[in-house]
Amino acid sequence: MEHRHGTISPLNLLTLDRKAYSLVELVLVLVVIATLAAIAAPRFATANSNYRAGAAANRIATDLRLAQQRAKVGSKPVSVQFSLDDNEYRIVGEKSLKSAFANYVVILAEPPYHARLTAVETGSNDTAIRFNGFGIPRHAATITLQANGVGKTVTVSASGNVRVE
């Protein structure tokens, strides 16, 4: 077969003067995209849950260290009060970072955490962790939380070491 540019092979017949894609080509591209999305979506959800649980645990650990430092600097006891029912905690006597007139409260169910406190074990009957004027906790403590099934644990040792597991 002759064309203005010379001889045409059967493979080139498919590409002559085409200005659009065929329906078959579009469907194949959509199938490939859908397959990739089906593979990636669960991985993204798991990564997002890991991020949220880790961020919430790190925030708790950082705030416990803040309370510990406030106790040392002020040479007076400082408490961090956890509420499983309200899914929040507060540093007693600390002012909010957002307003000088509000108390320091972190609600874990809100963005960016979307996490839930599942247990607070303080070695006593309440859910408060109390640091003395030297920054030493009254009891070792464990705080457990979850974000979409991913769990993290924050531990406070009897010597005051705070870490995320």
Secondary structure as GFF3:
##gff-version 3
##sequence-region A 1 165
A	DSSP	beta_strand	2	3	.	.	.	ID=ss1
A	DSSP	beta_strand	6	7	.	.	.	ID=ss2
A	DSSP	three_ten_helix	12	15	.	.	.	ID=ss3
A	DSSP	alpha_helix	23	74	.	.	.	ID=ss4
A	DSSP	beta_strand	78	83	.	.	.	ID=ss5
A	DSSP	beta_strand	88	95	.	.	.	ID=ss6
A	DSSP	beta_strand	103	107	.	.	.	ID=ss7
A	DSSP	beta_strand	116	121	.	.	.	ID=ss8
A	DSSP	beta_strand	128	131	.	.	.	ID=ss9
A	DSSP	beta_strand	141	147	.	.	.	ID=ss10
A	DSSP	beta_strand	150	156	.	.	.	ID=ss11
A	DSSP	beta_strand	162	164	.	.	.	ID=ss12
###
